[in-house]
Amino acid sequence: MKYQPCIDQCTSEGTHCEGCGRSHQEITDTKKLVTSVVEFIREHDYENPEDFVAKISKSVLKKLQKPA
């Protein structure tokens, strides 16, 4: 499945957003994930959140290259 980002044409009817095509569950889960990362950054009072986000992005992509 290819990820489709939000295009600011959100709908709440049915099981999927008619704007981006993602399921409402996926959207909810993504919001929880982002909220969790934001809370982590705030807890640790990082002065350079962009560096932290870039690093975890690289780490996630590296781990995805390894077999599950």
N, CA, C and O atoms as a Tripos MOL2 file, in Angstrom:
@<TRIPOS>MOLECULE
protein
  272   271    68     0     0
PROTEIN
NO_CHARGES

@<TRIPOS>ATOM
      1 N           0.8480   -1.1730    0.0000 N.3       1 MET1
      2 CA          0.0000    0.0000    0.0000 C.3       1 MET1
      3 C           0.8950    1.2390    0.0000 C.2       1 MET1
      4 O           1.8910    1.2890    0.7220 O.2       1 MET1
      5 N           0.5500    2.2040   -0.7840 N.am      2 LYS2
      6 CA          1.3080    3.4490   -0.8420 C.3       2 LYS2
      7 C           0.6550    4.4710    0.0840 C.2       2 LYS2
      8 O          -0.5640    4.6480    0.0660 O.2       2 LYS2
      9 N           1.4770    5.1450    0.8970 N.am      3 TYR3
     10 CA          0.9830    6.1780    1.8050 C.3       3 TYR3
     11 C           0.4980    7.3800    1.0030 C.2       3 TYR3
     12 O           1.1620    7.8240    0.0670 O.2       3 TYR3
     13 N          -0.6500    7.8920    1.3760 N.am      4 GLN4
     14 CA         -1.2020    9.0930    0.7630 C.3       4 GLN4
     15 C          -1.3280   10.1690    1.8400 C.2       4 GLN4
     16 O          -2.0760    9.9830    2.8000 O.2       4 GLN4
     17 N          -0.6220   11.2800    1.7050 N.am      5 PRO5
     18 CA         -0.7150   12.3290    2.7180 C.3       5 PRO5
     19 C          -2.0520   13.0620    2.6550 C.2       5 PRO5
     20 O          -2.7630   13.0150    1.6520 O.2       5 PRO5
     21 N          -2.3660   13.7320    3.7420 N.am      6 CYS6
     22 CA         -3.5850   14.5400    3.8070 C.3       6 CYS6
     23 C          -3.5030   15.6570    2.7650 C.2       6 CYS6
     24 O          -2.4470   16.2560    2.5610 O.2       6 CYS6
     25 N          -4.6330   15.9230    2.1110 N.am      7 ILE7
     26 CA         -4.6830   17.0080    1.1290 C.3       7 ILE7
     27 C          -5.6870   18.0780    1.5500 C.2       7 ILE7
     28 O          -6.1460   18.8730    0.7290 O.2       7 ILE7
     29 N          -6.0200   18.0870    2.8390 N.am      8 ASP8
     30 CA         -6.9330   19.0710    3.4300 C.3       8 ASP8
     31 C          -8.3220   19.0720    2.7920 C.2       8 ASP8
     32 O          -8.9510   20.1210    2.6560 O.2       8 ASP8
     33 N          -8.7920   17.8860    2.4030 N.am      9 GLN9
     34 CA        -10.1560   17.7160    1.9130 C.3       9 GLN9
     35 C         -10.7880   16.5550    2.6630 C.2       9 GLN9
     36 O         -11.3410   15.6300    2.0670 O.2       9 GLN9
     37 N         -10.6920   16.6290    3.9960 N.am     10 CYS10
     38 CA        -11.0930   15.5260    4.8680 C.3      10 CYS10
     39 C         -12.6010   15.3040    4.8820 C.2      10 CYS10
     40 O         -13.3940   16.2440    4.8280 O.2      10 CYS10
     41 N         -12.9660   14.0300    4.9570 N.am     11 THR11
     42 CA        -14.3630   13.6460    5.1370 C.3      11 THR11
     43 C         -14.4230   12.6310    6.2680 C.2      11 THR11
     44 O         -13.4470   11.9280    6.5320 O.2      11 THR11
     45 N         -15.5580   12.5560    6.9310 N.am     12 SER12
     46 CA        -15.6860   11.6170    8.0530 C.3      12 SER12
     47 C         -16.7160   10.5260    7.7830 C.2      12 SER12
     48 O         -16.9130    9.6490    8.6240 O.2      12 SER12
     49 N         -17.3660   10.5600    6.6490 N.am     13 GLU13
     50 CA        -18.3560    9.5410    6.3150 C.3      13 GLU13
     51 C         -17.6560    8.2620    5.8680 C.2      13 GLU13
     52 O         -16.5360    8.2960    5.3580 O.2      13 GLU13
     53 N         -18.3290    7.1430    6.0670 N.am     14 GLY14
     54 CA        -17.8000    5.8560    5.6150 C.3      14 GLY14
     55 C         -16.5820    5.4190    6.3990 C.2      14 GLY14
     56 O         -16.3350    5.8920    7.5090 O.2      14 GLY14
     57 N         -15.8220    4.5050    5.8060 N.am     15 THR15
     58 CA        -14.6450    3.9620    6.4900 C.3      15 THR15
     59 C         -13.3550    4.6510    6.0750 C.2      15 THR15
     60 O         -12.3370    4.5260    6.7560 O.2      15 THR15
     61 N         -13.3920    5.3780    4.9640 N.am     16 HIS16
     62 CA        -12.1910    6.0260    4.4410 C.3      16 HIS16
     63 C         -12.4560    7.5000    4.1430 C.2      16 HIS16
     64 O         -13.5690    7.8880    3.7890 O.2      16 HIS16
     65 N         -11.4160    8.3070    4.2940 N.am     17 CYS17
     66 CA        -11.4900    9.7210    3.9440 C.3      17 CYS17
     67 C         -11.5550    9.8210    2.4200 C.2      17 CYS17
     68 O         -10.7660    9.1890    1.7180 O.2      17 CYS17
     69 N         -12.4750   10.5970    1.9250 N.am     18 GLU18
     70 CA        -12.5800   10.7590    0.4760 C.3      18 GLU18
     71 C         -11.5070   11.6900   -0.0670 C.2      18 GLU18
     72 O         -11.2590   11.7120   -1.2730 O.2      18 GLU18
     73 N         -10.8660   12.4620    0.8100 N.am     19 GLY19
     74 CA         -9.7910   13.3600    0.3800 C.3      19 GLY19
     75 C          -8.5130   12.6030    0.0530 C.2      19 GLY19
     76 O          -8.0030   12.6880   -1.0640 O.2      19 GLY19
     77 N          -7.9930   11.8570    1.0390 N.am     20 CYS20
     78 CA         -6.7070   11.1660    0.8560 C.3      20 CYS20
     79 C          -6.8590    9.6750    0.5910 C.2      20 CYS20
     80 O          -5.9250    9.0320    0.1130 O.2      20 CYS20
     81 N          -8.0260    9.1230    0.8960 N.am     21 GLY21
     82 CA         -8.2630    7.7020    0.6610 C.3      21 GLY21
     83 C          -7.8280    6.7880    1.7940 C.2      21 GLY21
     84 O          -8.0290    5.5750    1.7280 O.2      21 GLY21
     85 N          -7.2290    7.3650    2.8410 N.am     22 ARG22
     86 CA         -6.7960    6.5340    3.9670 C.3      22 ARG22
     87 C          -7.9900    6.1920    4.8470 C.2      22 ARG22
     88 O          -8.9790    6.9240    4.8960 O.2      22 ARG22
     89 N          -7.8750    5.0610    5.5430 N.am     23 SER23
     90 CA         -8.9570    4.6820    6.4570 C.3      23 SER23
     91 C          -8.9610    5.6450    7.6360 C.2      23 SER23
     92 O          -7.9320    6.2150    8.0000 O.2      23 SER23
     93 N         -10.1330    5.8130    8.2200 N.am     24 HIS24
     94 CA        -10.2270    6.6880    9.3920 C.3      24 HIS24
     95 C          -9.4000    6.1220   10.5430 C.2      24 HIS24
     96 O          -8.8810    6.8800   11.3620 O.2      24 HIS24
     97 N          -9.2730    4.7900   10.6130 N.am     25 GLN25
     98 CA         -8.4430    4.1740   11.6560 C.3      25 GLN25
     99 C          -6.9750    4.5270   11.4460 C.2      25 GLN25
    100 O          -6.2700    4.8460   12.4040 O.2      25 GLN25
    101 N          -6.5110    4.4700   10.2040 N.am     26 GLU26
    102 CA         -5.1180    4.8290    9.9140 C.3      26 GLU26
    103 C          -4.8510    6.2840   10.2840 C.2      26 GLU26
    104 O          -3.8070    6.5990   10.8550 O.2      26 GLU26
    105 N          -5.7810    7.1620    9.9640 N.am     27 ILE27
    106 CA         -5.6370    8.5820   10.2880 C.3      27 ILE27
    107 C          -5.5690    8.7690   11.8000 C.2      27 ILE27
    108 O          -4.7350    9.5270   12.2960 O.2      27 ILE27
    109 N          -6.4400    8.0840   12.5300 N.am     28 THR28
    110 CA         -6.4430    8.1560   13.9950 C.3      28 THR28
    111 C          -5.1230    7.6500   14.5580 C.2      28 THR28
    112 O          -4.5400    8.2790   15.4410 O.2      28 THR28
    113 N          -4.6490    6.5150   14.0500 N.am     29 ASP29
    114 CA         -3.3870    5.9410   14.5260 C.3      29 ASP29
    115 C          -2.2100    6.8710   14.2370 C.2      29 ASP29
    116 O          -1.3080    7.0050   15.0650 O.2      29 ASP29
    117 N          -2.2140    7.5090   13.0750 N.am     30 THR30
    118 CA         -1.1460    8.4360   12.7180 C.3      30 THR30
    119 C          -1.1420    9.6380   13.6530 C.2      30 THR30
    120 O          -0.0850   10.0900   14.0920 O.2      30 THR30
    121 N          -2.3300   10.1520   13.9530 N.am     31 LYS31
    122 CA         -2.4220   11.2870   14.8850 C.3      31 LYS31
    123 C          -1.8750   10.9080   16.2580 C.2      31 LYS31
    124 O          -1.1970   11.7130   16.8960 O.2      31 LYS31
    125 N          -2.1660    9.6870   16.7200 N.am     32 LYS32
    126 CA         -1.6510    9.2200   18.0120 C.3      32 LYS32
    127 C          -0.1270    9.1350   17.9810 C.2      32 LYS32
    128 O           0.5430    9.5270   18.9370 O.2      32 LYS32
    129 N           0.4110    8.6260   16.8870 N.am     33 LEU33
    130 CA          1.8570    8.5010   16.7410 C.3      33 LEU33
    131 C           2.5260    9.8760   16.7870 C.2      33 LEU33
    132 O           3.5200   10.0610   17.4890 O.2      33 LEU33
    133 N           1.9910   10.8240   16.0520 N.am     34 VAL34
    134 CA          2.5500   12.1800   16.0260 C.3      34 VAL34
    135 C           2.4530   12.8200   17.4080 C.2      34 VAL34
    136 O           3.4040   13.4480   17.8740 O.2      34 VAL34
    137 N           1.3090   12.6600   18.0590 N.am     35 THR35
    138 CA          1.1330   13.2080   19.4060 C.3      35 THR35
    139 C           2.1600   12.6230   20.3630 C.2      35 THR35
    140 O           2.7140   13.3390   21.1960 O.2      35 THR35
    141 N           2.4140   11.3280   20.2480 N.am     36 SER36
    142 CA          3.3950   10.6640   21.0980 C.3      36 SER36
    143 C           4.8000   11.2300   20.8840 C.2      36 SER36
    144 O           5.5260   11.4630   21.8510 O.2      36 SER36
    145 N           5.1800   11.4470   19.6430 N.am     37 VAL37
    146 CA          6.5000   12.0000   19.3440 C.3      37 VAL37
    147 C           6.6090   13.4290   19.8740 C.2      37 VAL37
    148 O           7.6330   13.8010   20.4480 O.2      37 VAL37
    149 N           5.5700   14.2210   19.6860 N.am     38 VAL38
    150 CA          5.5670   15.6010   20.1900 C.3      38 VAL38
    151 C           5.7070   15.6090   21.7110 C.2      38 VAL38
    152 O           6.4810   16.3940   22.2590 O.2      38 VAL38
    153 N           4.9680   14.7460   22.3900 N.am     39 GLU39
    154 CA          5.0640   14.6660   23.8490 C.3      39 GLU39
    155 C           6.4710   14.2660   24.2830 C.2      39 GLU39
    156 O           6.9960   14.8120   25.2530 O.2      39 GLU39
    157 N           7.0850   13.3220   23.5760 N.am     40 PHE40
    158 CA          8.4490   12.8850   23.8890 C.3      40 PHE40
    159 C           9.4210   14.0540   23.7640 C.2      40 PHE40
    160 O          10.2530   14.2720   24.6450 O.2      40 PHE40
    161 N           9.3160   14.8000   22.6770 N.am     41 ILE41
    162 CA         10.1920   15.9550   22.4510 C.3      41 ILE41
    163 C          10.0040   16.9860   23.5600 C.2      41 ILE41
    164 O          10.9750   17.5460   24.0690 O.2      41 ILE41
    165 N           8.7570   17.2290   23.9260 N.am     42 ARG42
    166 CA          8.4910   18.2030   24.9970 C.3      42 ARG42
    167 C           8.9950   17.7120   26.3490 C.2      42 ARG42
    168 O           9.5420   18.4970   27.1240 O.2      42 ARG42
    169 N           8.8200   16.4280   26.6430 N.am     43 GLU43
    170 CA          9.3060   15.8630   27.9110 C.3      43 GLU43
    171 C          10.8060   16.0540   28.0620 C.2      43 GLU43
    172 O          11.2970   16.3360   29.1550 O.2      43 GLU43
    173 N          11.5260   15.9010   26.9710 N.am     44 HIS44
    174 CA         12.9840   16.0050   27.0050 C.3      44 HIS44
    175 C          13.4670   17.4160   26.6950 C.2      44 HIS44
    176 O          14.6680   17.6860   26.6960 O.2      44 HIS44
    177 N          12.5310   18.3030   26.4320 N.am     45 ASP45
    178 CA         12.8280   19.7250   26.2210 C.3      45 ASP45
    179 C          13.9300   19.9400   25.1790 C.2      45 ASP45
    180 O          14.8420   20.7420   25.3790 O.2      45 ASP45
    181 N          13.8310   19.2120   24.0720 N.am     46 TYR46
    182 CA         14.8260   19.3510   23.0120 C.3      46 TYR46
    183 C          14.7740   20.7540   22.4110 C.2      46 TYR46
    184 O          13.7010   21.2740   22.1060 O.2      46 TYR46
    185 N          15.9410   21.3490   22.2480 N.am     47 GLU47
    186 CA         16.0380   22.6590   21.6080 C.3      47 GLU47
    187 C          16.0980   22.5360   20.0870 C.2      47 GLU47
    188 O          15.9310   23.5200   19.3670 O.2      47 GLU47
    189 N          16.3390   21.3160   19.6090 N.am     48 ASN48
    190 CA         16.4980   21.0750   18.1710 C.3      48 ASN48
    191 C          15.5860   19.9250   17.7160 C.2      48 ASN48
    192 O          16.0760   18.8830   17.2810 O.2      48 ASN48
    193 N          14.2820   20.1080   17.8140 N.am     49 PRO49
    194 CA         13.3780   19.0080   17.4620 C.3      49 PRO49
    195 C          13.5210   18.5340   16.0200 C.2      49 PRO49
    196 O          13.2710   17.3660   15.7250 O.2      49 PRO49
    197 N          13.9200   19.4250   15.1260 N.am     50 GLU50
    198 CA         14.0710   19.0250   13.7260 C.3      50 GLU50
    199 C          15.1670   17.9720   13.5750 C.2      50 GLU50
    200 O          15.0520   17.0780   12.7370 O.2      50 GLU50
    201 N          16.2240   18.0680   14.3750 N.am     51 ASP51
    202 CA         17.2850   17.0630   14.3250 C.3      51 ASP51
    203 C          16.7920   15.7190   14.8530 C.2      51 ASP51
    204 O          17.1160   14.6710   14.2950 O.2      51 ASP51
    205 N          16.0110   15.7540   15.9250 N.am     52 PHE52
    206 CA         15.4690   14.5210   16.4880 C.3      52 PHE52
    207 C          14.5420   13.8420   15.4800 C.2      52 PHE52
    208 O          14.6370   12.6340   15.2630 O.2      52 PHE52
    209 N          13.6530   14.6110   14.8700 N.am     53 VAL53
    210 CA         12.7060   14.0470   13.9020 C.3      53 VAL53
    211 C          13.4560   13.4730   12.6970 C.2      53 VAL53
    212 O          13.1050   12.4010   12.2040 O.2      53 VAL53
    213 N          14.4760   14.1710   12.2270 N.am     54 ALA54
    214 CA         15.2690   13.6660   11.1010 C.3      54 ALA54
    215 C          15.9650   12.3560   11.4710 C.2      54 ALA54
    216 O          16.0250   11.4340   10.6590 O.2      54 ALA54
    217 N          16.4890   12.2740   12.6930 N.am     55 LYS55
    218 CA         17.1890   11.0650   13.1320 C.3      55 LYS55
    219 C          16.2350    9.8820   13.2550 C.2      55 LYS55
    220 O          16.5560    8.7850   12.7970 O.2      55 LYS55
    221 N          15.0640   10.0870   13.8670 N.am     56 ILE56
    222 CA         14.1610    8.9420   13.9950 C.3      56 ILE56
    223 C          13.6160    8.5380   12.6250 C.2      56 ILE56
    224 O          13.3180    7.3650   12.4010 O.2      56 ILE56
    225 N          13.4840    9.4900   11.7180 N.am     57 SER57
    226 CA         13.0680    9.1520   10.3560 C.3      57 SER57
    227 C          14.0950    8.2260    9.7070 C.2      57 SER57
    228 O          13.7310    7.2140    9.1100 O.2      57 SER57
    229 N          15.3750    8.5710    9.8230 N.am     58 LYS58
    230 CA         16.4350    7.7250    9.2630 C.3      58 LYS58
    231 C          16.4510    6.3560    9.9340 C.2      58 LYS58
    232 O          16.6240    5.3330    9.2730 O.2      58 LYS58
    233 N          16.2680    6.3480   11.2570 N.am     59 SER59
    234 CA         16.2810    5.0770   11.9960 C.3      59 SER59
    235 C          15.1390    4.1690   11.5630 C.2      59 SER59
    236 O          15.3310    2.9670   11.3830 O.2      59 SER59
    237 N          13.9620    4.7380   11.3980 N.am     60 VAL60
    238 CA         12.8010    3.9480   10.9760 C.3      60 VAL60
    239 C          13.0480    3.3680    9.5860 C.2      60 VAL60
    240 O          12.8200    2.1800    9.3570 O.2      60 VAL60
    241 N          13.5100    4.1980    8.6630 N.am     61 LEU61
    242 CA         13.7600    3.7190    7.3020 C.3      61 LEU61
    243 C          14.8320    2.6330    7.2790 C.2      61 LEU61
    244 O          14.7250    1.6770    6.5110 O.2      61 LEU61
    245 N          15.8620    2.7690    8.1110 N.am     62 LYS62
    246 CA         16.9140    1.7520    8.1830 C.3      62 LYS62
    247 C          16.3510    0.4330    8.7010 C.2      62 LYS62
    248 O          16.6660   -0.6280    8.1610 O.2      62 LYS62
    249 N          15.5260    0.4880    9.7360 N.am     63 LYS63
    250 CA         14.9370   -0.7290   10.3010 C.3      63 LYS63
    251 C          13.9870   -1.3980    9.3110 C.2      63 LYS63
    252 O          13.8610   -2.6230    9.3110 O.2      63 LYS63
    253 N          13.3240   -0.6180    8.4750 N.am     64 LEU64
    254 CA         12.4190   -1.1910    7.4750 C.3      64 LEU64
    255 C          13.1780   -1.9610    6.3930 C.2      64 LEU64
    256 O          12.5960   -2.8050    5.7120 O.2      64 LEU64
    257 N          14.4680   -1.6770    6.2320 N.am     65 GLN65
    258 CA         15.2800   -2.3850    5.2430 C.3      65 GLN65
    259 C          15.6190   -3.8020    5.6950 C.2      65 GLN65
    260 O          15.9430   -4.6650    4.8780 O.2      65 GLN65
    261 N          15.5410   -4.0310    7.0050 N.am     66 LYS66
    262 CA         15.8480   -5.3540    7.5580 C.3      66 LYS66
    263 C          14.6020   -6.2290    7.5000 C.2      66 LYS66
    264 O          13.4910   -5.7280    7.6740 O.2      66 LYS66
    265 N          14.7680   -7.5260    7.2590 N.am     67 PRO67
    266 CA         13.6080   -8.4240    7.2390 C.3      67 PRO67
    267 C          12.9080   -8.4470    8.5980 C.2      67 PRO67
    268 O          13.5490   -8.3480    9.6450 O.2      67 PRO67
    269 N          11.6030   -8.5770    8.5610 N.am     68 ALA68
    270 CA         10.8150   -8.5770    9.8050 C.3      68 ALA68
    271 C          11.0040   -9.8440   10.5950 C.2      68 ALA68
    272 O          10.4120   -9.9990   11.6630 O.2      68 ALA68
@<TRIPOS>BOND
     1     1     2 1
     2     2     3 1
     3     3     4 2
     4     3     5 am
     5     5     6 1
     6     6     7 1
     7     7     8 2
     8     7     9 am
     9     9    10 1
    10    10    11 1
    11    11    12 2
    12    11    13 am
    13    13    14 1
    14    14    15 1
    15    15    16 2
    16    15    17 am
    17    17    18 1
    18    18    19 1
    19    19    20 2
    20    19    21 am
    21    21    22 1
    22    22    23 1
    23    23    24 2
    24    23    25 am
    25    25    26 1
    26    26    27 1
    27    27    28 2
    28    27    29 am
    29    29    30 1
    30    30    31 1
    31    31    32 2
    32    31    33 am
    33    33    34 1
    34    34    35 1
    35    35    36 2
    36    35    37 am
    37    37    38 1
    38    38    39 1
    39    39    40 2
    40    39    41 am
    41    41    42 1
    42    42    43 1
    43    43    44 2
    44    43    45 am
    45    45    46 1
    46    46    47 1
    47    47    48 2
    48    47    49 am
    49    49    50 1
    50    50    51 1
    51    51    52 2
    52    51    53 am
    53    53    54 1
    54    54    55 1
    55    55    56 2
    56    55    57 am
    57    57    58 1
    58    58    59 1
    59    59    60 2
    60    59    61 am
    61    61    62 1
    62    62    63 1
    63    63    64 2
    64    63    65 am
    65    65    66 1
    66    66    67 1
    67    67    68 2
    68    67    69 am
    69    69    70 1
    70    70    71 1
    71    71    72 2
    72    71    73 am
    73    73    74 1
    74    74    75 1
    75    75    76 2
    76    75    77 am
    77    77    78 1
    78    78    79 1
    79    79    80 2
    80    79    81 am
    81    81    82 1
    82    82    83 1
    83    83    84 2
    84    83    85 am
    85    85    86 1
    86    86    87 1
    87    87    88 2
    88    87    89 am
    89    89    90 1
    90    90    91 1
    91    91    92 2
    92    91    93 am
    93    93    94 1
    94    94    95 1
    95    95    96 2
    96    95    97 am
    97    97    98 1
    98    98    99 1
    99    99   100 2
   100    99   101 am
   101   101   102 1
   102   102   103 1
   103   103   104 2
   104   103   105 am
   105   105   106 1
   106   106   107 1
   107   107   108 2
   108   107   109 am
   109   109   110 1
   110   110   111 1
   111   111   112 2
   112   111   113 am
   113   113   114 1
   114   114   115 1
   115   115   116 2
   116   115   117 am
   117   117   118 1
   118   118   119 1
   119   119   120 2
   120   119   121 am
   121   121   122 1
   122   122   123 1
   123   123   124 2
   124   123   125 am
   125   125   126 1
   126   126   127 1
   127   127   128 2
   128   127   129 am
   129   129   130 1
   130   130   131 1
   131   131   132 2
   132   131   133 am
   133   133   134 1
   134   134   135 1
   135   135   136 2
   136   135   137 am
   137   137   138 1
   138   138   139 1
   139   139   140 2
   140   139   141 am
   141   141   142 1
   142   142   143 1
   143   143   144 2
   144   143   145 am
   145   145   146 1
   146   146   147 1
   147   147   148 2
   148   147   149 am
   149   149   150 1
   150   150   151 1
   151   151   152 2
   152   151   153 am
   153   153   154 1
   154   154   155 1
   155   155   156 2
   156   155   157 am
   157   157   158 1
   158   158   159 1
   159   159   160 2
   160   159   161 am
   161   161   162 1
   162   162   163 1
   163   163   164 2
   164   163   165 am
   165   165   166 1
   166   166   167 1
   167   167   168 2
   168   167   169 am
   169   169   170 1
   170   170   171 1
   171   171   172 2
   172   171   173 am
   173   173   174 1
   174   174   175 1
   175   175   176 2
   176   175   177 am
   177   177   178 1
   178   178   179 1
   179   179   180 2
   180   179   181 am
   181   181   182 1
   182   182   183 1
   183   183   184 2
   184   183   185 am
   185   185   186 1
   186   186   187 1
   187   187   188 2
   188   187   189 am
   189   189   190 1
   190   190   191 1
   191   191   192 2
   192   191   193 am
   193   193   194 1
   194   194   195 1
   195   195   196 2
   196   195   197 am
   197   197   198 1
   198   198   199 1
   199   199   200 2
   200   199   201 am
   201   201   202 1
   202   202   203 1
   203   203   204 2
   204   203   205 am
   205   205   206 1
   206   206   207 1
   207   207   208 2
   208   207   209 am
   209   209   210 1
   210   210   211 1
   211   211   212 2
   212   211   213 am
   213   213   214 1
   214   214   215 1
   215   215   216 2
   216   215   217 am
   217   217   218 1
   218   218   219 1
   219   219   220 2
   220   219   221 am
   221   221   222 1
   222   222   223 1
   223   223   224 2
   224   223   225 am
   225   225   226 1
   226   226   227 1
   227   227   228 2
   228   227   229 am
   229   229   230 1
   230   230   231 1
   231   231   232 2
   232   231   233 am
   233   233   234 1
   234   234   235 1
   235   235   236 2
   236   235   237 am
   237   237   238 1
   238   238   239 1
   239   239   240 2
   240   239   241 am
   241   241   242 1
   242   242   243 1
   243   243   244 2
   244   243   245 am
   245   245   246 1
   246   246   247 1
   247   247   248 2
   248   247   249 am
   249   249   250 1
   250   250   251 1
   251   251   252 2
   252   251   253 am
   253   253   254 1
   254   254   255 1
   255   255   256 2
   256   255   257 am
   257   257   258 1
   258   258   259 1
   259   259   260 2
   260   259   261 am
   261   261   262 1
   262   262   263 1
   263   263   264 2
   264   263   265 am
   265   265   266 1
   266   266   267 1
   267   267   268 2
   268   267   269 am
   269   269   270 1
   270   270   271 1
   271   271   272 2
@<TRIPOS>SUBSTRUCTURE
     1 MET1         2 RESIDUE 1 A MET
     2 LYS2         6 RESIDUE 1 A LYS
     3 TYR3        10 RESIDUE 1 A TYR
     4 GLN4        14 RESIDUE 1 A GLN
     5 PRO5        18 RESIDUE 1 A PRO
     6 CYS6        22 RESIDUE 1 A CYS
     7 ILE7        26 RESIDUE 1 A ILE
     8 ASP8        30 RESIDUE 1 A ASP
     9 GLN9        34 RESIDUE 1 A GLN
    10 CYS10       38 RESIDUE 1 A CYS
    11 THR11       42 RESIDUE 1 A THR
    12 SER12       46 RESIDUE 1 A SER
    13 GLU13       50 RESIDUE 1 A GLU
    14 GLY14       54 RESIDUE 1 A GLY
    15 THR15       58 RESIDUE 1 A THR
    16 HIS16       62 RESIDUE 1 A HIS
    17 CYS17       66 RESIDUE 1 A CYS
    18 GLU18       70 RESIDUE 1 A GLU
    19 GLY19       74 RESIDUE 1 A GLY
    20 CYS20       78 RESIDUE 1 A CYS
    21 GLY21       82 RESIDUE 1 A GLY
    22 ARG22       86 RESIDUE 1 A ARG
    23 SER23       90 RESIDUE 1 A SER
    24 HIS24       94 RESIDUE 1 A HIS
    25 GLN25       98 RESIDUE 1 A GLN
    26 GLU26      102 RESIDUE 1 A GLU
    27 ILE27      106 RESIDUE 1 A ILE
    28 THR28      110 RESIDUE 1 A THR
    29 ASP29      114 RESIDUE 1 A ASP
    30 THR30      118 RESIDUE 1 A THR
    31 LYS31      122 RESIDUE 1 A LYS
    32 LYS32      126 RESIDUE 1 A LYS
    33 LEU33      130 RESIDUE 1 A LEU
    34 VAL34      134 RESIDUE 1 A VAL
    35 THR35      138 RESIDUE 1 A THR
    36 SER36      142 RESIDUE 1 A SER
    37 VAL37      146 RESIDUE 1 A VAL
    38 VAL38      150 RESIDUE 1 A VAL
    39 GLU39      154 RESIDUE 1 A GLU
    40 PHE40      158 RESIDUE 1 A PHE
    41 ILE41      162 RESIDUE 1 A ILE
    42 ARG42      166 RESIDUE 1 A ARG
    43 GLU43      170 RESIDUE 1 A GLU
    44 HIS44      174 RESIDUE 1 A HIS
    45 ASP45      178 RESIDUE 1 A ASP
    46 TYR46      182 RESIDUE 1 A TYR
    47 GLU47      186 RESIDUE 1 A GLU
    48 ASN48      190 RESIDUE 1 A ASN
    49 PRO49      194 RESIDUE 1 A PRO
    50 GLU50      198 RESIDUE 1 A GLU
    51 ASP51      202 RESIDUE 1 A ASP
    52 PHE52      206 RESIDUE 1 A PHE
    53 VAL53      210 RESIDUE 1 A VAL
    54 ALA54      214 RESIDUE 1 A ALA
    55 LYS55      218 RESIDUE 1 A LYS
    56 ILE56      222 RESIDUE 1 A ILE
    57 SER57      226 RESIDUE 1 A SER
    58 LYS58      230 RESIDUE 1 A LYS
    59 SER59      234 RESIDUE 1 A SER
    60 VAL60      238 RESIDUE 1 A VAL
    61 LEU61      242 RESIDUE 1 A LEU
    62 LYS62      246 RESIDUE 1 A LYS
    63 LYS63      250 RESIDUE 1 A LYS
    64 LEU64      254 RESIDUE 1 A LEU
    65 GLN65      258 RESIDUE 1 A GLN
    66 LYS66      262 RESIDUE 1 A LYS
    67 PRO67      266 RESIDUE 1 A PRO
    68 ALA68      270 RESIDUE 1 A ALA
